[in-house]
Amino acid sequence: MSNRACNKMWADTHEELHYLLKEDLSSHEAKPLAGPMMIFQMLTTFYIKYVQIFRNLEDLYEQMVHPQKRRIIHHVLEGVMGRILELKDEMVKLEFSEFHYCDDVLQDLKLTPEALEIPIPRYFMKNKVKVIKNREKILSQILSESSTRVEKEIGTKTLTQEEAIQIIQIVERARQGRLRAKFMSEIRMEEERENLAKQQSASTLSPDVAATLIQKVWRGYMQRKISRKERIEEMIFLDMEPLPHFQKPSSTELQTQKRYQQRQVVQEVHEVEYQEALVTIKEQVRSVEGPDIQDTLQDQIRQWFIECRNITGKFPDYPDAEKGGSAAIFASKTPQEVLQELAAQEEKKKQKNKEKKDQKSDKDKKEKKKKKEKTVKEEEEGGWKMSQSNFLSTVAEGQRTYEGVWQNRDEHTNLSQNYVAELIKEEKCKEVEEEIRVQVDELMRQELENLKMAVDRDKNMKKKGKKGGKKKKSKKEKKKKGKDLTANRTIDSLYEELVREGLLIKPENIQLSEFKGEYNYLGTTLRQTDIEPMPSLLDVKQLITLYGILPLGSQAVHEKAPLVKSLLLAGPSGVGKKMLVHALCTETGANLFNLSSHNIAGKYPGKIGLQMMIHLVFKVACLLQPSVVWIDNAEKTFYKKVPQSEKKLNPKRLKKSFPSILKSMKAEDRVLIIGTTQRPFEAELKSFCRTFQKIVLIPRPDYTARFVLWKSIIEQNGGILTNSLDLSSLAKITDGYTQGHLIQAAKDILTERRIKQLHMKPLTAGEFIGPLAKQEPVYQEEEESFKLQL
């Protein structure tokens, strides 16, 4: 994408965002709505439109070269991300379901279901490449050291004479067997050669007969080849088959990839230049305009001293640094207005102290009246109203900066899209002024004290009061801190201990795009007939992006968006629960902590040990965020009744600790507790549902999903798709089989020997029936039990 195309796309996106913001803001001010269908259509329309803008902004952020424009796009992008999460939360509260079907809205907007797919911002991983590489090196180094230690502890086992003789006998007998088999195969080959020679000598044909036989075979082969070629050409002409080189990247695709790589290099170069310019321009502003700024600030503050002295007869109190210092004095106000406010505040304080005792009873009565009035209003209105948004202000701010700075800016001279020095100078002037203001405040505060000392010698007790205030703050801070069980240890030592104990593991390199599936095109139709449809695999994939990847990838989104602390993935074995956990860590660069019951068995025994383990895990998780705390087979941690065979493992160790863990997790901590279970009905449901805030059911794949899965699985395992392989029939007969079953069947069939024979003997659907028959499918009754339980 060229610079001109990027700028045009940016302008079009902000134009759409301008109208969408107007509609969204007007919906907050509108009257409450009554019909749930109308409310849902409004929410889904906003949701889909914001998703389209999100997709455009994500592409722009990757393609744009201008460093200052990229910062504005990033700011708006995070606001749009947060707004999408807020709208999703509203839709869940409205329908009491995590899965939504908006086919009718898509049809009205003339969009395909692919428009609902939320892309994962690529800058999540680009900004963390160096950190992730360093972490992987440290992790692999610790794991290699621990493995060598285990090998040294095991050591070499000394054998007895009988054991050594037995091993030698086994090896020698195997050698003799291999020699005997080789000798017998040579004898067999010799016999076959003799038989062939006898047959050739017995059956001698005349040259004419031999020529006619060769012609017959050759003409039949050529005719079949020609007819096959004509049939393929006809199918391609009718658009019923792709072109022969459809899977290979075309020349235009290769060119776009090269341009994308070039733009990435240009982005890095422009970013380095921009960072250098920030430093140099700031130093220039400080050296050139710094003294003038300091003089003007001092003159303004001195004039304020004199005017206050003339009006009130005494010098004013200088504002504290916490309140903004001198910036609070001249915040778009004249000195007289400031004096009036100060006088009014003093009078109000005196009146409040007198009226506090008399107003307690009156306040209680007023509060009761207000509550009654609110309830009456709610009963009268009896409708739904959009809740306040934390992200609309950020989106509107980005829209205003675009309209005020970039919309009408002439950039015909800036063809290379370098930084604009004027804008940097404006920003740095404000920064320098704030820094100088802090220094000036210290000087002028001292000067004011000297003036007071000279004029009013009786008022010298204010310094003590200020010192006392600081002591109070230190006491509050001490109360907030609490106990740290590992205060004397470094984060590196804690990290190493968790790796050696197996609580911090290396996630598998799996992308979320590898989780294949298809949309449910009949969701709205089934709901209209009061039938709750099973969610599709792409709906599950979308929820993982919304509840896991977007909040963990962005700190600003995680702090302001509806907070999701815990997530449960439930479904039968083989549907891809563990795959989604690893994909979540891969897409966000998160650390993966394993607190499964079988993994923590025997580690950190006792109550003190359990406290230490939880403290270690969540301290490292918060310091090295984003982090994912994984609990595999989560039903074991919440067993109704522990089986006799598992009582020694004590699987319910963590059950009582979860409420305190969830309370300690704050919006600033990008930590997600994620559980996976295939038998949720064995758990105690009350504590189970209290612990996991969101529960996502992963169903077995439907027909469309199996069709897509078979295609990708066969190609990944080295298979070749031909007309002899009926994928539609194969997807139909494999109803009830999960992704794990299909992968295992493909591995059993597509061996090295079978892959070599594919050109001579193409794959057929019947070959996969044997391996699938050996596996137990997931029946509909089992899937319905998941649906009813959750």
N, C-alpha and C positions, 0 to 999 in steps of 0.2 A: 504494500500500500504506500503510495507516494505521500509527501507532506501535504500536498493540496487536497488529496482525497481524505487524509486524516482530519484536516481542518474543516472540510465540508461535513464529514460525518460527526465531528464534534458539535458543529453549529446545529445540525439537524437533531442530534440527541438532546441538546439543551433546549431546543424549541419544543420538543415533545415533553421534556421534563417541566418546562414552564407551564404548559396547560395542565399537566397532571398534578402539579403542586397546587394550582388554583382549585382544581376539583377536590383534592384531598383536604385542603384547608377549609373549604366551604362545607365539606361533610362533617367536620368537627363542630362547626357553628350551626348546622342545620337542626331542625326539629327531630326528636327521637322517632325512629322507624318502628313499625309494628310487625310487618310480615317477615317471617324467617327466610322465605325464598328471596324476597327483595333484598334483604340484608346480605345474604350469601352471594347473590349475584353482584352486588356492589363491591363486596370484599374481594371476590375472585377477579373481578375486572381490574381493580387496583393492583392486585397481586400479579396478574399476568403482565400488565403494562410495566410495572416496576421490574419484573424479571427481564423484559425486553430491553429496558434501559440499562439494566445491570449487565447484560450480555454485550451491549454496544460499548459501555464504559470500560469493561474488562479488555475488550479488543483494542480500544483506543489507548489504554494505559500501556499495553504491550507494543503498540505500533508507534506511538508518539515519541518524538526525539527531543522536543523542547523540554528542558528540565523544569521550568516554572509551570508550564502547562500540565505536566505530569503530576505535579504536587496538587494542583486544583482538582484534577481528575481523580486522584487517589482519595482526596477529602470527600468528594461527592460520592465516590464508589462505596466507601465505608458507610456513609449515611444511607444510601440506597439498600445496601446489604442489611443494615439494621432495620430499616422500614419493612423489608420483606419478611424478616423474622417476626416483627410485631404483627403484621397482617396474618401470618400463619398462626400465631398464637390466638388472635381473634377468631379465626375460622375454627380452630380446635375447640375453643370455649363455646362457640355457637352450635356446632354439630356434635360435640362430645365424641369426636373421632379424629384419629391422626391422619386418616386417608380421606381425600376429597376428590370428587369427580366433577369436572367442569367442561364437559364436552359441548354443552349448549353455548357457553360463553366463548369457547374457542371458535365455534362455528359462526357466532355473531361477529367476532373480530377477524374472521377469515384467516385463522392460524391453524397450523398442524399441531398434534400433541408434542412434537419435538420442541416446540416453543416453550414448554413448561420445564424443560431440563435446565437446571441451574448449573452454570459452569463453575469450576473451582478456579479461583484467581491464581494465575501462574506465579505472581510475585510472592505468594506464601513461601514457596520453596527457594526461589531465586535469592531472596534476602537472607536465607539461612544456609546457603550451600557450604560456606567455610565452617560454620559452627557444626553442622551435621557431619562433615568429613572428619573434623577433629574428634568429635564424640565417637564416631565409628572406629577410629584408630585406637582411642583409649579403651573402648569396650573390647575390641578384638585383642588388644595387648593384655588386658586383665584376664580375659577368658583363656588365652594361650598360656599365661603364667599359671593360672589355676589348674589347667589340664596337665601341665608338666609336673606340678606338685603332686597331683593325684597319682600320676604314673610312678613318681619316685616313691610315694608312700606304698604303692602296691609292690614295686620292685620285681625282681626276677625270681620266679618260683623254682626251687631245686627239685629235680625229679629223682625218683628211686630207680634202681636198675630194672625192675620189672616194667615200670611205666615207659622208660626209654626204649626197651626192647619192643614193647607193644607198638610204639609210634614208628619205629624203624620197619617193623613187619607190615604195618598198614601202608607205608609209603612204597615199600618194595613190591607188595602185591598189586598196588595200583599201577606201578611202572610196568610190571609184567602183563597186566591186563591191557594196557594201552598198546604194547608191542604185539600182543596176540590179535587184537582188533585190527591193527594196521596190516598184519600179515594176511588175515582172512579177507580184508577188503581188496588187497592186491590179487588174491586168487580169484575172487569173484569178478573183478574187472577183466582178468585174462580169459575167463570162461565166456564172458559176454562178447569179447572181441572175436573169439573163435566162432561163436554162433552167428555173428553178423557176417563174417567172411563166408561161412557155408551158405547162408541165405542169398548173398549177392552172387555167388558162383552158380547157384541152382536156378535163379530167376533172371534169365537174360532176355531183354526186350530188343526188338528191331529198332533202328533209329527213327522210323516214321511214327511208331506207336509211342516211343518215349517223347518225341517232339510234341505230339498231340496232347499227351498228358501234361507236359510242362505248360503248353499254351492254355489249356483249360484252367489249370490252377492260377496261372498269372492273370488271365483275363477276368476270372472271377474276383481275384484280389483287387485289381484295378477298378473294376466296376463298383465294388463295395466301397472303395475309397472315394470315388467320384460322387456316388449317391450320398455318402455320409457328409461330404463337403457341401454339396448342394442343400442338404437338409439344414445344416448349421447356418449357412448363409440366409436361408429363408427365415429361420427362427430369429436371427439377428435383425433382419429387415423388419420383421413384425414386432420387434422390441420384446420378444419373449425370452431372449438369452442375452447376456452381456457380450461385449466385444472380447476377442481372445486375449488381448493385452489389457483388459480392464483392471485387473488387480495391480499391475505394475504402474508406478508413478509416471505420469506424462511429463513432457518437457516443460510445460507451463508450471506444473507442480514443483518440479525441481528448481525452476527459476524463482518461484515464490519462496521456497525454503532458503535459497541462497540470499535473497533480499532480506528475509527475516533475520538471518544470522548477521548480515551486514548492519542492519538497523540496531541489533543488539550491541554490536561493537560501537556504533556511533552514540548510542545511549550512554554507554559507560564512559566514553571520551567526554561527552558534553556534561555528564554528571561530575566528573573530576574537575573540569574547567569551572563549573558552577560553584563547587565547594571552595576552590581556590579564590574565586572572585568574591565569595562571601567574606573571606578573611581580609583580602587586600582592600576591598571597598570600605569595610568597617574601620580599618586602620586609617584610611584616608579621611573618612568622616570624622573620626576621633581627633586626628591631628589638625585638620583644617577648621572644622566647625565646633570642636569640643570647647575651646576657651570661650567663644561667643555664647554658646548655650549655657555654660556655667555662670557667666556674668549676668545674663538676662534672668536666669532663675534666682540668683542671689538678690538682684534688684527687685524682682516681683515679691519675694518673701519679705524683704526689708520694708517695702511699701505696705505690705499687709500688716506688719508689726505696728507701723506708725498709725495707720488708719484705725486699727483696733484700739490703740492707746488713746487716740483722739475721741473715739465714739464712746467707749466703755469706761475709760479712765484707768485701765490696767492692761498689761500685756496678756495676750491669749496663751492657752496651752498648745504646745506643738503636737500635732497628731503623731501617734506611734507608727512604727514601720509596718506593723501588721495591718493597720488601717489604710496604708498607702502613702504615709508621710505627706509631703507637700503636694503630691498629686491629688489627694483628697480635697485640698483647699481650693484649687483652681480648676476643678472638674466642671467646666462650662458654667462657672458662677463668678460673680463680681465679689470683691472683698466685703461690701456691705451686706450682700445676701448671705455670705458665710457667717458674718457676725450675728445677723438676725437668727440664723439657724442655731448657732451655739447658744444664744440667749434663750431661745424657745426650748431647746433641749434641757437646759438647767431648770427652767420653770416647770417643765413637764415632770422632771424627776422629783421635784419637791411635792407637786400635787399628787403624784402616784403613791409616794410614801404615806401621805395622809389618808388617801382614799382606799388603800388596799384592804384595811380591816372592814370598812363599811360595804365594800363591793363583793365580798365573798358570797353572801347569801343571794345578792342580786344576780351574780354570774350563774349560779346554779339554776335559778329560775329561768334565766334567758336561754341557757343551754337546753333545758327541757323543752321550752317553746320552739327553739330552732329545730330540734329533732322531730317534734310533732309536725312542724311545717314541712320539713323535708319528706317525711313519710307520706303526708297528704299530697305533696307535689308529685312524688313518684307514683302514687296510686292514680292520680289524675292523668299523668302522662302515660305511664304504663308501657313505655317503648324502650328500644335499644338505642344506645348512643355510642359513637366511636370514642374509645379511651384516648387519653392524651399520649402523644408520641414524644419520644426522646431523640428522634433522629430527623424529624422534619426541619428543625432549626438548623442543623448542620447542612442538610440538602439545600435549604433556602439560602444559607450563607454562601455556599459554593455557587449557586445560581446567580446571586447578586455580584459576586466577584467576577464571574464570567461576563455578565452584562455590563459591569462598570469598567472593567479593565481590558478584556480581550475581544468582546463582540465587534467593536468598531475600530480596533487597532489596525493601523496600516503596516503590513509586514512584507511589502514588496522588496525591501532591501535586505531582509533577513531570510535569505533563501536556504541557508544551512541550518536554520532553526536553533541558533545559539541563544544564550541567556540575554535578557534585557537588563542593562546596567542601571537604568533609571528606577526600575521597580526595586532592585536590590538596594539602591541608595535610599529610597523612601523607607523601606523596612529597617535598614540599619540606622537611619537617623533616629527613629523611635527607640531602638534598642540602646543606642549611645545616650540618648536623652534620659532614659530610665536609669542607666548605670551611673551617669553623672548626677542625677537627681538624688540617688542614695548617698553619694559623697557629700553633696551640697546639704542634704538634710542633717547629716552628722555635724557639719560645720555650723549651720544655722541654728541647730538645736543648742549647741554650746554657746553661740552668740546670744541667743534668747535668754539662756540661764544667766549669763553675765549681765545682761541688761536688767533682769529682775533683781539680781544681787545688788546692782548699783542703785536701783530705784526703791525697791521694797526689801529691806534687809531682814525683815521678820519671817519671810516665806522661804525657808531653806529645808523643809522636811519632805519635799516631793521625791527626792532621790531615794530615800529609805523605802517609801511606798512602792517605787518601781522595782527595787531589789526584792521586796517581799513577794510581789506578783510573780517574779521569775521562779521563786522557790515553789510556789503553788503549782506552776506548770510542771516542774520536775516531778512533784508527787503524783500528779495525774498520769504522767508518762510511765512512772514506775508501776502504777496500778494496771495500766493497759498491757504492759509487756508480758507478764506472766512468766511461767517457768519454761526454760529451755534445757532439755535433758542432755543436749550435745553442744553446749555453748562453747566449749574449749576445743572443738574439733573443726577441721576445715571441710568444705563441701567436697573436695576431692577424696578425702578419706571415707566420708559417708557414701559417696558414689561407688567407690571400690568395694566397700563392705556389702552393699546391696547386690552388686554384680556377682561377688563370690558366693553369696548366699542363694543366688538364683532368683531373687525377687525383682531384679531389673534385667530384662531380657532384650535381645536384639529383635526388632520386628522384621518380618519378611518383606522384601521389596515387591509389594503388590499395589498396582494402581486401581483406583475405583472404577476406571473404565473397563477393567477386566471382568467386573461383575455384570454379566450379560443378562438381558431380559427384554421384555416388550410391554407396551402400555395395555391397560384394560380399556378397550374401546366401548364396552357395554356397561360401564359403571353407572352412568346417569340413568340409563334405561332400566337397569335392575333396581335401582333405588326408587324409581317412580312406581314400581310394582311391589314396594315394601320388601324387597329382597336385598340383604346386605351382601355385596359382592366381596369375594376374597381379594385382598390387595395384590397388585402385580409386583414383580421384582423391581421394576423401575421406580415404582412408588416408594419402595423400601430404600432404594439407592438415593432418592431425593431426600428422604428423611435423614439419612446419615449425613448428607451434605448440609442440611439445615440445622440439625441439632448438634452435630459434631464438628464438621470441618470448618464452617464459616466462623463460629464463635472461637474455636481454638486457634484459628489462623490469624485473627485480628483482635488486638487488645481493646481497641475502642468499641468494637461491636460487642465483645464479651461483657464489658462493664455496663453498657446501657441497655442491651437487648434483654428480653425475658430470659432469666437465668435458668439453665438446665444443668443441674449438678450430676444427675445420674440417669443412665439409659440402660434398658434391658432389651436384648435381642433374643426372642423366643421362636422356636421352630424345630421341626424334626431334624434328625441327624443328616448331614450332607447338603444342607441348603445354602451354606456359605456364611455362617455366623462368624467363625474365626477369621475367615478371609476379609470380612468387612472391618473387623477390629484392626487387623494388620494394615489394611488399605487406609483406614482413618489415620493411623500413625504415619504412614508413608506420605500421605498428601499434606500433612501439617508439620512434618518433622518432629513429632512428639515422642517423648520417652514412654516406654511401655513397662509398667510395673505389673507383675503377676501375683495377685493375692488369692489365687484359687485355693480351695481347701486342701487339695492333694499336694500343692506346692509349698504351703506353709506348715505342713505336718512335721512335727519334731523340731521346728526352728523357733528360736526365742521362746522357750517354755516358761510357763507360769504367767501370773498377771503382770508382773513387772516387765517380763520379756515381751509380752504382747503390747504393752504400752510403748516400749522402746521400738518395737518393729513398726507400729503405726506412726510413731513420731518420725522415725527415719524416713519412711516411705513418703509421707506427705510433706515433710520439710524439704527433701530433695525435689519432690514433684513441684512444689511451689517456687523454689529457687531456680530450677531449670525448666520452667514452663515453656511451651505447653506440654502437658503430660496426660497420659491415659492410664488409669488403674483398672486392670482387667480381672474379672472374677469368672473363671470358667466353671461350668456346672454350678451355677449360682444357687440352684435349688438345694444343694447339699449344705450350704451355709445357713439355710432357713428350713431345715428338715422338720416335718411334723414329728416324726419318730425316726431316730437314727438306727439304721440296720445294725445287726449284731456284728457283722464283718467289718464295719467302719467305725466302731466305737473307740478303737485304739487311736485312730487318726484325729479324733475330736474335731469333726468338720464344722461345728457351730461356734468356733472360737470367736469369730469376728461379729457374730450376730448382735450382741449387746453394744458393740462399739460404734455401729453405724450411725445412730442418732447424733452422737457427739461429733463424729467425723463430718457429717453433713452440715451441722451448725457452724463448725469452724471454717468451712469453705465459704469464701467471700467472692464478690463479683470481680475483684482484682485478680483472683487466682484462676488461671486458665488450666483447670484440672477437671477431668471428666471421669466419673466412675461408670464403667460399662460392664454389664454382666451378660453372659450367654447361657442359655439353658435349653435342654431338649425334653425335660420332664418337669414343667412348672407346677403340675398338679400334686407333686410330692412335697411342695413347700408350704409353710404356714402363710396363708395369703395376706393377712393383715400386715405383718412386719415386712413381708416381701414387697407389697405394693407401696408401703410407706417409704421404703428404702429407695426404690427405683421410681423416679419422677415420671419418666416416659417409658412405655412398654410398646415395642415394635414387633409385630408378628410377621415372620418370614415364611410364606407358604411354599409348598412344592410348586415347581414351574408348571404353568398351563401350556396349552398347545403351541401358541405363538412363541412363548419363551423357549420351549423345547426345540422348536424349529431353528431358532437363532443359535441356541446352545450347541446343537448337534453340528451345525455348520462351522462354528468357531472351534469346537473341541477337536473335530476331525482335522481341520487345517493346522491347528497348533501341534498335533501329534504326528505331523508329516503326511497326512492323507491327502488325496486328490479327489475333488468333487467332480463327478461325471454324471451323464444322463442315466447310467445304469444304477446309480444310488438314488433311491426314492426317499428323499428327506421327509416329505410330507407324510408318507406311510410310517416311516420310522418314528417321527414325532407323535403320531397318533397312537401307535401300539405301546409306546413307552409312558403312557399315562400313569402317574403315581411314583415314578422314579425321580430321584433328586439329582442335582448337579453332580454330587459325588458318585452316584451310581453310573451316570453317563461317562464321566471321566475314567472311571475304573474299567468300564467296558471298552472304551476306545484304546486304553493302554494295553488291555489283554489282546485285542485284535491287531492293532498296528505295531507289530514287532519289526525289528530290523529286516528280517527275512521277507515279511509281508509288504513292507514299504518298497523293497527292491522289485517286487513282482507287480506293482501297481500299473505300470505301463502295459504289461502284457495281460494282466488279470485285474480289471477295475473292481473297486469295492461295491458290495451289494448290501441291502438292508438286512438280508437274512443272516449275514455273518455275525451281527451284533446280538441276535436273539439268544444264542447259547450263553455268553457271559452274563447277560441280563437275567436269564432264568435262574442263575445261581445266587442272585441277590434278592433280598427281601424288600419289596416296594413299601411306600407309605400309603396306607389305605385312607379312604375318605373319612372313615369314622375317627381315625386318629387326628386328622386335620381339624375336624369339627370339634373335637375335644379341646384343642388349643383355642379355637375361636370362642367356645363357650366359657372356658376358664379365664381368658384374658379379656 
